[in-house]
Amino acid sequence: MGGDEELLRLVAAGDAAALARLYERHAGPLYGYLLRLAGDRMTAEEILQDTMLAVWRSAGAFEGRAKVSTWLFGVARRQAHNRLRGRPGPEPVGGDLPERADQSAGPEELAIAAAGGTPAAAAVDRLPEHHRDVIALVFVAGLPLADVADVLGIPVGTVKSRLYHARAAIAAALIAQEVPE
């Protein structure tokens, strides 16, 4: 099958196989992002399923102003916020690595996943939601800053500022706990 835009056009036309192919291509990074937001595997998996259902229902609304992957992260983010609204921040992921849908995770994603339950993970969990979103999209999902800006609907400069402040807050928390950066 073709590229992501072609797959999304096929999904909009009701092609379930095209949706399955999109899932195969993007489930790993989406799951990693959702796990960071939700804090537990079961909730992240449920939100991923909600995301794919929303993609099935709204594929025809894709306007092509962003990459399909960026659009998918936006759908996932909205689904996560709908599901998690009013819930306290994510609980740290247990000490073991989460089961991964995508075995080709990058070093940043593996480091953050492995940090579950560590002082670094606790510092991330204490960040304001808008900083956690940026950290998750940049380091867990591996999105470029421009794509993060598209997903969040904010300027790239704001993404950079939030990333800077999030990193500074994490570093300060680790220094206060005398944990090497």
Disulfide bonds with the S-S distance in Angstrom:
none
